[in-house]
């Protein structure tokens, strides 16, 4: 589902109508102009329980945009509540694409370990960061309280991934990190984004690929 604006109740009806669903790809879009409530991830997690014995691939992203001139990077009546974790009971899940705020929660303090929330069956993990510009996002380690907020540093994200790899998940074969970075300049009228190296890990049978989304049009280049 691309650019879908489903409510929690709508998703619940959808998955219950497809109890043997094996692949769920959902790009949830929040329009800042019309948003009036937060997305309840705990409710979504309860709905997904219906699929815990069949789901093999899960891709879920939360995209904030605006149909008007509202600044999505400012405070507003939108947000996420709760987490999708834990997915340990999803015994058939092999591939997951998700951001850490969605999987582990908005706050980084005392957040769960990836090894404790991902199932032993997982083979491919893609960590996204499409929510980096949200008001007071914590996963990019920006000091929002400062007069001049610093550039994203990603230390917390790096630590979570390193901790997961050090736990040596037995089935893991591939880990990717897709990172949005702050827009810094304009070249030829096109807004571009900096690439920031995040993490280097060497592990047998594991391919770590770092990606940067180079423009607001989602043009991707692999590194």
Number of C-alpha atoms within 10 A of each C-alpha: 12 10 13 13 15 16 12 17 11 10 16 19 11 13 17 15 11 11 16 14 17 16 15 16 14 17 16 18 17 23 17 19 17 12 15 13 13 12 19 16 19 16 17 18 19 11 19 20 17 19 22 20 16 16 22 20 18 17 17 18 20 22 14 19 16 15 9 10 9 13 12 17 15 10 11 16 11 20 18 16 17 19 19 22 18 16 19 16 15 22 18 18 26 20 20 21 21 21 25 23 25 21 24 20 21 19 14 18 9 8 14 15 14 22 18 14 16 23 20 20 19 23 18 19 21 18 19 21 21 19 22 23 19 16 15 18 18 22 23 21 19 18 15 13 9 8 7 8 11 12 12 18 16 19 13 15 21 17 12 18 19 15 13 16 19 12 12 11 17 11 14 19 16 16 20 17 23 20 23 24 23 15 13 9 11 10 7 6 7 10 14 19 18 15 16 16 13 14 16 10 12 9 11 6 10 16 15 19 16 21 20 21 20 19 16 12 9 10 9 12 10 9 10
